Amino acid sequence: MKNHIILQSVRKRRNPDLTGVVRINPEAEETLMKLKAETGLSMSMIASQMIVQGAELVKIISSEEIE
């Protein structure tokens, strides 16, 4: 199991959109559907908890660190 989710920072947004909608790819949707079937929880609840709890596993690196 990996210890971190790595995201590369590009820029900071000054006015974040809080629309409550996130588009996901088909692989992520399939994963959510499997978790929904196993837990009985809504996909929204599962995705929200994965984001909130997974945030602690994220390590943000600059583009200089990649090269």
Buried (B, 14 or more C-beta within 10 A) or exposed (E): EEEEEEEEEEEEEEEEEEEEEEEEEEEEEEBBEEBBEEEEBEBEEBBBEBEEEEEEEEEEEEEEEEE
